[in-house]
Amino acid sequence: MPELPEVEALAQHLRAHAVGRSVSRVDLASMSALKTAQPSHAELAGRVVTDARRHGKYLDLDCAGLHLVCHLARAGWLRWSDELSPVPPKPGRGPIALRVHLGGPGFDLTEAGTQKSLAVWVVGEASEVPGIAKLGPDALEIDVAGLAGVLRGRTERIKTLLTDQSALAGIGNAYSDEILHAAKLSPFAAAGRLDDAAVNRLHACAQEILRDAVQRSVGQDAARLKAEKRSGMRVHGRAGLPCPVCGDTVREVSYSERSLQYCPTCQTGGKQLADRRMSRLLK
């Protein structure tokens, strides 16, 4: 799933390549992706792109006051082309959900797989998108006192809180694994029970990892961002491989649709966390 660094890089790519261009046409290939009826997506045509922004993990293209907002979900992506095909994509076929023509160049919003969750809104203000209205403070903008306030009184696991967009916006499954590993915190630790030293460490590691990822991602061709994200991971997606810090084996806890990875030596005092899926398989 694209998270804060990748969406920030896509926003900066659009600021560099789309701002100042006029929308000549918008082709909708997936009716289920479009979550609004009015204004129509056709009303974007003829408008000049004036800005591109990020709200948490939402991408917002400002077209002279009318906003095209997208959430890329788990398998969505933005594919830029300097010479976009003028042939409209066939509705319901292939990965393309929406195509935006900007004269000759433009971009496709695509989604791999059969589970389609990519969502697009056309709104007068980005805050009209329900998910944006509910966002917590941005993970790149919050200070350590603000983070302490977010954590205060929370009973859920820290892994769960970090990926709760209404608590803290922008962090997903991958970067939460990386942040917790760097901060030497168990993903199962109770969010509201972290002491001051742990909160300070969590804030510092989140800022360092996210800012480094943004720096590595910005300026990359959009097609290379996924590979850039994977290359920077120390534990996420590396179950069974050695931890680059201590050499212990990176372990995994699996859920119904996703998993987390962690290092027992660095994060849990050598203890292996319970994996309910594996426990059921071993019975």
Secondary structure, DSSP 8 states (H G I E B T S, - for coil): ---HHHHHHHHHHHHHHTTT-B--EEEE--GGGB---SS-GGGGTT-BEEEEEEETTEEEEEETTEEEEEE-TTTEEEEEESS--SS---TTSSSEEEEEE-SS-EEEEEE-SS----EEEEESSGGGSHHHHT--SBTTT--HHHHHHHHTT--SBHHHHHT-TTTSBS--HHHHHHHHHHTT--TTSBGGG--HHHHHHHHHHHHHHHHHHHHHHTTS-GGGHHHHHHHT-SSTT-TTSB-TTT--B-EEEE-SS-EEEE-HHHHSTT-----HHHHHHH-
